[in-house]
Amino acid sequence: MHTSFTPSLLKGILTATLLLGMTPHVAQAHPPDAHPSDAADGGWVHEGMAEEGRITGGFRVGPSFTTQGSGVSTVGPLVNFQGMYGLNKWFRAGMMLEWQNHGVDNPGTGSVNTVTLLPVNLEYRPGHFGNLIPYVTTGIGVNINTHNVSDSFAWRVGGGLDYALTNLVPGAPQGMMLNVETAWKRNHANGDASTIGLLFGVRHTF
């Protein structure tokens, strides 16, 4: 079931975020000087949220789902680290490191670990719904696989939401965001070992 549902969910999230960021009449309906009231009622405000010149670090964990029957278990753990820099008010650029593990279908034969290094990672942040900040992200790099599985070219594309922790805990550090993200990652090694990840964690902008 996951082979059709999860990619469809990811495509829906990416399409919705891109449409919001690129539709001119949305920006006209909510000019920048009107965003305080829009933020209060949860309306869409089209303004860049990348925070130019600031550094963002993130740590997230969650499940990883294989998208094809590639001889490994369907679900495994996923851990993600990232560092980003605000290029301007719309885009962040940086690096990402990810680890995931999937058991091999044959009992007693161990598991496949994949370490993904993405030295080129880009994030587009078009605006916000009240206190919710959506974004889309993509990056390229390399998948380093174990268990006699060849290394491969990595391409990752996803979308997510940030929510300031100060909205829940008034004394929380400024710039601390609760984060959820889903992403598809290409891993064509010995067969198609591509995955969909669902991440939960925090990101802090300094």
Buried (B, 14 or more C-beta within 10 A) or exposed (E): EEEEEBBEBBEEBBEEBBEBBEBEEBBEBBEEEEBEEBBEEEBBBBBBBBBEEEBBBBBBEBBBBBBEEBBBBBEBEBBBBBBBBBBEEBBBBBBBBBBBBBBBEEEEEEEBBBBBBBEEBBBBBBBBBBBBBBBBBBBBBBBBBEBEBEBBEBBBBBBBBBBBBBEEEEEBEEBBBBBBBBBBBBBBBBBBBBBBBBBBBBBBBE
